[in-house]
Amino acid sequence: MKKKKFLAGAFGLCALLLCGEAYAATEIEHVEPPSWWVGMKLPLQLMINGEDISSYDVSIKGGNGVEVTGVHKAESPNYLFVDVAIPSDAKPGTYDLVFTKDGKSFEYPYKLEARRPNSADRESFTTADLIYLIMPDRFANGNPENDSTDDTAEKANRGSLGGRHGGDLQGIIDHLDYISDLGVTAIWNTPLLLDDDKFGSYHGYAASDYYKIDPRFGDNELYKEFVGKAHDKNLKVIMDVVTNHSGTFTHWWSQDLPFQDWINQFPEYTGSNHANSALLDPNASDLDAKLAEKGWFTPGMADMNLENPYLLQYFKQWALWWIEFADLDGYRVDTYWYNEKVPMSEWNQAIINEYPNFNIVGETWISQIPAIAYWQKDNNNHDGFNSHLPSVMDFPLMHAANAAFGISKEGENSSPNGRKNKGAQGLYEVISQDYIYPDINNLLVFTSNHDTDRVGDIVGKNPDRFKAFMTLFATVRGIPQIFSGDEMMFTSADASTGHPGLRVDFPGGWEGDTFDFFTEEGRAAADVDFNGEPIEKGMRQELYEFSKNLFQWRKNADVIHNGKTKHFIPVNEGYGYFRYDDDDVVFVFLNTSPTETINVPWTHYSEITEGLGEGRNVITGENVVISDDTQVGPMGTLVIEYKK
């Protein structure tokens, strides 16, 4: 398809303060960031949008040393980029932007606020956390009145797998106790910003406004309230952000770009080649590298060009604004490596410079471990590049777990994506390459997410395989993340539909749902799967209790958070590894055989097990003594903790 020309558009009204005689002033449609804070390190540059605004001079009234130090015109006459100096001793309050033309002027109020105490020193998510991924539209409908709104295109249609179903921020707020009780310590929501596409807007990855919560989820103030209430329950909040692309035709700037290189443009539509290797390969052609970085993700998502310095500054400020406004605890960056890598490195640096403890995880959907490590900060890269990205995602471990615990249509142990199953050996091989990462503990390990196969589908609804899957991710190094519903083995409603089918509604999140999975009674009563097939009654509750016990134990297991790992080459499909520190040892054993009961080779592990006597089975709570006679059934697990 050929790309549309981005032509100047008309804008709506906003409140203005007129000075002197009545004057038909221009209409200021957008000033972004919409507010700022005293005491920030990053210099402030306002993007001001309004018809013919570039013909005006700009100053600031309010004193305290706050002043305009530079005004930059864009290619479009409807934009100005205004540099504002804010001295460290400036007073919080409302300052007036003064726009002057032909001897007449008008004012626009701009607020500078005081920062929260110790805002710069905020903590972030770490190995001590368990992250719960929620797709808000699919979790719970706390306010049916905002399911459809007059000012958004797509209306609610719960009958469509790919439609909007009505889940919202209030629904998440209403179920914070459920999340906390599960043993979760952090929430990652897929994007909540306005996505005004006509179809498929529920996922939120094509932003139409970077500073506005989608009204079908709530509003900015409700988002801030959600974060505050999550904090009250000791839950951190991670915001999902997208710097690589925005809504092609729905973002408010789409018909009138500030600069033609605000987005990456080609003579005709050009998609990404999705070749991460081209960005790392010293032998790669310039063409391949360009298409990887600047090609579009989809026609409906315009590819942003972070090499435009005004856009990069815009995104830096946007990131800091949401942290400060909503009191955030972390960022997850979508499609990370598709961004221009040098500007994104600067983006990361700007955030860490403002908040030294802030963690940012990038979606690095890559199968090769060295290629993922390339994107983690301080990696010893051949080209000297440093991403300054603290955390990356461990896709290789997820793939190895899929192969080890997955089941094919024929019922045999195999990977759902067609890879040859390596079972326990595959798990061992991934962990054996931990040395490649510069910071192995700051690795996001995950059972699944909103883009991957459901755990329940992978394991063929087999509870033993499911338990082994969850045990692995709760006990390995790194920061674990599960997708909402993984705790009780959710499956797809219709796997053939891809994303719409796997992003199922959480039963009980809507009035009139047959079962309420937020309650023990509802989970225990469930006897039908998401695709309508029967399941064993009580299975959901049993798996929920298994997950809860495991996660609640992990919450207080410092040896899992910060301990070292020692593992052994698998014997007879049994993978044994130990997490240990000066005080504690945790032994994990996974039998990846689908048919054979195997013995634990305890003597083989003697270099670490010598002197370990009675331990506690984390799953059952029983005191046990492990020996070479200890047997573990097909797809069985052991998690035993010891005090040295």
Buried (B, 14 or more C-beta within 10 A) or exposed (E): EEBEEBEEEEBEEEEBEEBEEEBEBBBBBBBBBBBBBBBBEBBBBBBBBBBEBBEBEBBBEBEBEBBBEEBBEBEBBBBBBBBBBBEEEBBBBEBBBBBEBEEBBBBBEBEBBEEEEEBBEBBBBBBBBBBBBBBBBBBBBBBBEBBBBEEBBBEBBBEEBBBBBBBBBBBBBBBBEBBBBBBBBBBBBBBBBBBBBEEBBBBBBBBBBBBBBBBBBBBBEBBBBBBEBBEEEEBBBBBBBBBBBBBBBBBBBBBBBBBBBBBBBBEEBBEBBBBBBBBBBEEBEEEBBBBBBBBBBBEBBBBBBBBBBBBBBBBBBBBBBBBBBBBBBBBBBBBBBBBBBBBBBBBBBBBBBBBEBBBBBBBBBBEBBEBBBBBBBEBEBEEEBBBBBBBBBBBBBBBBBBBBBBBEEEEEBBBBEEBEBBBBBBBBBBBEBBEBBBBBBBBBBBBBBBBBBBBBBBBBBBBBBBBBBBBBBBBBBBBBBBBBBBBBBBBBBBBEEBBBBBBBBBBBBBEEBEBBBBEEEBBBBBBEBBEEEEBEEEBBBBBBBBBBBBBBBBBEBEBBBBBEBBBBEBBEBBBBBBBBBEEBBBBBBBBBBBEEEBBBBBEBBEEBBEEBEEBBBBBEEEEEEBEEEBEBEBBBBBBBBBEE
